Amino acid sequence: MKIRITHEKTMNHICKVTEEVFGLRSGALAYRSRKQKYQIPRMIASNIARIEKKIHYNTIAKAFNRHRSSIYHYEKQHEALFSTWDKYRTQ
């Protein structure tokens, strides 16, 4: 019997791993806070999901309790932030 892994399950796994790596509580990536301690991990998890796993914007947005336009913004800003912001790059 094959078990199909959905994008939602993959996204939940990415969120769980990201929260563990950053020492955040479970569900912290969905907090409404814009503090860097939540924002940077959220951006990183979003870009891993989009760039590496090709997960749809709506699925990522749902996991973060955000609008899909936030995910567009994270993806658009990734290269600039990675090349210029040490804190974003080294996290």
N, C-alpha and C positions, 0 to 999 in steps of 0.2 A: 504494500500500500504506500503510495507516494503522498507526502504531506506538502502542500503548496504553501510556500512562505509568501505572505502578502506584503505589500509596501507598508501597510500600517504596522505589521509586526516588526519589520525591519526598522521602521522609524522609531518605534518604541524601544527597540534594542539600542539604537544609536543614542537616544535620549538617556537611557539607563546607564550606558557606559560613560557618556559625557558627564553625567551627574556624579558618578563614582570617581572619575579622574579629577574633577574639580572640587570634590568634597562637598557637593551640594545635596540638599534633601531631595527625596524622590518627588518629582513633579515641579521642581524649582525652575525648570526652563519655561514653564508656562506661567510663571509669576508675571504680573503686569509691570514690575519694576524695570527701570531703565539703568539701574546701577551696573557698573562694569562687571561686577562679579557674576551677574546673571546674563548680561548682554553679550559678552565675549564668548562664553560657552554656547549660547544660543546661536550666534552667528557661525561659529565653527561647526556645530552639529548640523545646522542648515546647509552649509556648503558641502559638507561630507555627503549628506543625503542627496543634494542636487547634482553635484559634480561627479561623485564616485558611484552613486547608486541609481542615479537618474530617476529619483522619486519626484512625483508631481508636486507642484507648488501648493495645491490645495491640501494634500496629505500632510506636508510639512507644517503648513500654517495651522492646521487642525491640532497637531501635536503640541504646538506652542501657544495655542489659543490666541492666534494673531490672524490678521488679514493676509491674503496671499501677496499683496503689494509689499509687505515687509520682507518676504522671502525674495522677491525680485530685487529689492534694495540690497539685501545681504549678498546676493550673488553678484550684482553689479559692482559692489564695493570691494569684493574679495581681493582682486589683484592689487589694487591701490593700497589697501590696508596691509596686505601681506608684505609688500615691498617697502613700505614706509613706517609702519608701526611695530616696533619691537615687541611690545606686550602682546599684540595679536599674533605675531609670528611665532613667538616662543611658548605660548600657552599650549 
